[in-house]
């Protein structure tokens, strides 16, 4: 891809995200979302592979539908209340349409079908952007309108996302698809608490972004796209594979790693809101996700192939972890003792 085109796309992504998360007017927020969509499309299709072109078309169609719904929702609300302020979402139909539109943009169940296919057709770097940065503007919109949303609908979307994200990830062999269903499952945890404690949603998203970035960058470094190549990556970079294993267990939410903190806080908040059945259901369903995280960790570090592989082995390099990767790994695994400080900050 041309460096100038890549620079323009990257700057447009940063600008679109900044416009959406900092705006109070519906039209400005919608403009930022459109800039984001148009900026990511060249990055998805840059390989010119048929799968990448298919992913680009799927992404464009779903995001266009969601953007049209957001615009229609804001117009309906402005027509009934005379307000273009994002926080003044008072019309119930507008609130319902906005929830559906943001669910499409995020890939929540039952609007999740496009997300794993788009990630599978993208490069690892673009898949990382789709899983992290591109989720920030829609989550910001939900946070700003959280007082006007329907709690029962959001709880249903959240439980469905955790269920389907864990269930569909069980049988996958491609790492990008596994991480896509992991993203859907984590979004369920973020959405279930957004009405009662929006700051906790932001904290969960920030920690999820750190852990997912660590996993994606590590897999990019070891050049792993499927489980069969992960089996023989241990002999190339044992230290990095250990890093991947711990980060995956952190994503699964196992103590004493960082990923346990947001799930613990969300369960605690749901219990305070007298939603113990919801907390119990969502905790039990997260065991499905735990299974495929353990499967990934098992493939990355504990097993070696029992027979010869057709995969061409690369020369083992003596490169150590670079500084950004080391910092991300520390943040991904060891923030749990700082929970009191983080809670008071948020």
N, C-alpha and C positions, 0 to 999 in steps of 0.2 A: 504494500500500500504506500502511496506517495506520502512522504513525511509531512508535507504541507497540508494535505487532506486529513491526515491523522491529527495534526495539531489543531486544525479548525474543528474537527469533531470533538476532540477532548475539551477544548475551550468552550464549545457550545454546550457540552454536557455539564460542565461546571456552572456556566451561566444560567442554563435552564433550571438546574436544581436550586441555585441561589435565588432566582426570581420566584420560584414556587414557594420555597420555605420561608421567604421573607415578606410575602405579599399578604395584604388583607382584602384585596379586591378579587372577585371571582375571575374576571377576564385576565388579569395579570397572572393568576395561578394557572389558568388554562393555557395561556401563552407559554409559560415555563414548561408545562408538561409536553406541549407540542414541540418545542425546541429540543427537549430531551429525546422524544421519539425520533425526530428527523436526524439527530446527531448520532444515535446509536445504530441506525440502519446501515450506514456504510461500514461500520465496524463488524456487524454480523455477516455481511455479504462479501467481505474483502477477499475471502479465499476463492470465490467463484466456483465453488463446488456445488453440484445440484442440491445437496442436503443443506448447504448454507443459504442458497437462494430460496429454498422451500421454507427454511426457518425465518428468513427475512419477510417473506410474504405473510406467513402466519402471524408474526409479531406485528407487522404493520396493520393487518386487518383487525386484530383484537384491540390494539391500542387506539386505533381510529374509532372503533365502536365505543370504547370506554370514554374517550375524549368527547365524543358527540353526546353521550349520556350526561357527562359532567356539565357540559355547556347547556344542555336542555334543563338539567336540574337547577342550575343557577338562574336561568331565564325564568323558569316557573316560580322560583322563590322570589325573584325580583318583581315579577308581575303581581304576586299576591301581597308582598310586604313592602315593596318599594325600597328594599335594601340590597346592595351589592356586597355588603360586608360578609366575609366568610363565616364569622362567628354567629351571624344572625340567620341561621338556617331554621326557620320556624315552620315552614310548610311540610306536613307529613309526607306527601308524595315526593317532594324534592329530596327529603331526607332518605327515603327508600331508594330513589334513583341514584343518589350519590353513593350510598352503601354498595349497591350493585356495581356501579362504575368503578369504584376503588377496588372492589373484590376482583373484578376483571383485570385491572391493572396490576394488582399484586399477585394474581394467580391463586386466589383462595378457592377452595372447593365450593360450589360445583363448576367454577370457571377456570379450572387449573389445567385443562388438557393441553393448552398451547405451551406452557412453561417448560416441561421436560423436553419437548421436541425442539424448542428454540435453543435451549442450552446445549442439547446434543449436536445441533448444527453449527454452533459457534466455537470459536477458539477458547482456550482456557481463560485468557485474559478478559475477553468479552463476556464469557459466562460469569466471571467474578463480578464485573460491572453490573450485569443483569441481576445478580443475586443480592447485591449490596446497595450500590449507589442509586440504581433505578427504583429501589423500593422506598427510598427516603421521602420523595415528594408526596406520593399517595398516603404514606403513614402520617406525614405532617398534616395533610388535609383532614384525615380522620381524627387526629389529635385536636385540631382546632375546632372541629364540629362535634366533638365527643358528647357534649351535653344534649345534643339534639337527636342523637342516634337511637335506634331501637335496641334495647338490651337483649331481648329474646332472640332477635335475628342475628346479632353479633355472636351471641353464645352458640347458636346453632351452626353458624359458619365456622367458628373456632373449633368446636368439637369435631365437625366433619373434616376440617383440614388436618387436625392431628391424627384422626383415624385413617384417612386416605393417604396422607403423607407417609405414615408408618407402614400401612398395608401394601401400598404400591411399590415401596422401596425394597421390600423383602426379596423380590425375585430379579432384581436388576444386576447386570454385570458391568455396565458402563459407569465409570465414576461420576461423570457429569450428570447423568440421570439420577444417580443416588443422591448427589448433593442438591439436585433440584427438588426431589421429594423431601429431603431434609429441610430445605428452605420453606416448603409448604407447611410442614409440621411445626416449624418454629414460628411461622406467621400466625398459626392458630393460637399459640401461647401469647403472642403480642396482642391479638385482637380481643381475646377473652377478658382482658383486664383494662382495655383502653378507656372505657366509660368511667370506671371507678378510680383509676389512678393512671392518668396519661403519662406522667413522668416515669412510671415504672415501665411502660411500653417503650419509651425512648431509651431507657437504660438497657432493656432487653435487646433492643435493636442494635445498640452500640456494641454490646458484648458479642452478639451474634456476628456482627460485621467483622470484629477483630478475629474471632475464631475461624470464620469462613475464609477470610483473607489468608490466614496462616495456612489452612488446608490447601487452598487453590494454588498459592505460590509454591508450596512444597511439592505438590503433584506436578506442577509445571516444571520445576527444577529436575525432578526425577523422570519426567516425560512418561507419566502413567495416565493412560486413558481408559483402561479396563482392568478388571481384577486379575486376569491371567498374566499381564505384564507386571502387576504389583507383586506377584508371587516371587519374581526373581530380582526385584529392585533392592532387596536387603543386602545383597553382596556388593552392590555399587555404592550405596550411601547409607551405611548402618545408622549413623547419628541422625540423619534427616528422617529416616524411617521411624526411629524412636520418637522424634518430634511429632510426626504425623499421627502415630498411635496415641500419644498423650492428648493431642489436640482433638482427635476424634472422640476420645472418651470424655473430654471436656464438653464437646458439642452434645454428647449424649446426656449430659447433666449429672455425671457421677461425682460425688464428693471424694476428695477435698479440692476438686479442680474448679476453675472459674465458672464453667457452665452450670454448676449446681446453684449458684447464687440467684440468678433471675427466676429459676423455677421455684426455688424455695420461697422467695419473696412473693411470687404470684400466688402460690398455694396459700401463703399466710394471708394475703390481701383478700382472696376469695373467701377464706374462712371468716374473716372479719365482716365481710358483706353478707354473711349467712348463706353462702353458696357452696356449702360443703359437698353436696352431690356432684356439682360441676367440677370442683377441685378433684374429687375422687375419680371421676370418669376420665378427666384429661390426664391425670397422673397414670392411671392404668393403661390408657391408650399410648402413652409415651414409651411403654415397654416395647411396642412394636418397632419404634425407631431405634431403641437401644439395641435390638437384635442386629440390624444391619450396620450400625456403628461398630459393634463388636466383631461383626464379620469382616468389615474393612480393616479393623485393627489387627485381627487374626491373620488376614492375608498379607498385611504390610510388614509384620515383624516376627510372628511366631512360627510361620511355616516356610519351608523351602520346598521347591518342586521335587517330588519323589522320582521323577524321570527327566530325561533330557527335554529341552524346550526348543522350539523352532525359532524363538525370538533371538535376534542377534544381540549378544551382550556387548555393552560399551566398555571402554577402558575405565577402570576405577580411578576416579580423580581424588586428589588429596585436599580438595577445597573444603574449607570449613563453612559454617553458617555465616552469612554476612550480617552486618549490624541490624538492619531493619527486620530481617527474619528472626534474629535472636530476640529483639525487643517484642515483636509480635508473639513469639512463642511464650515468653515470660508472662505477657499480659493474658494470653489464652489459657494459662494453666495455674497461675498463682495469685489471682486477685481475691480469692475467697476470704483470706484473713483481713483484707481491707474493707469488708462488707459494711461495718459501722460508719466508716468515713464516707464510702460511696453513697450509703443511704441518706446520710445527713446532707450530702452535696445535692442529691436529686430531690 
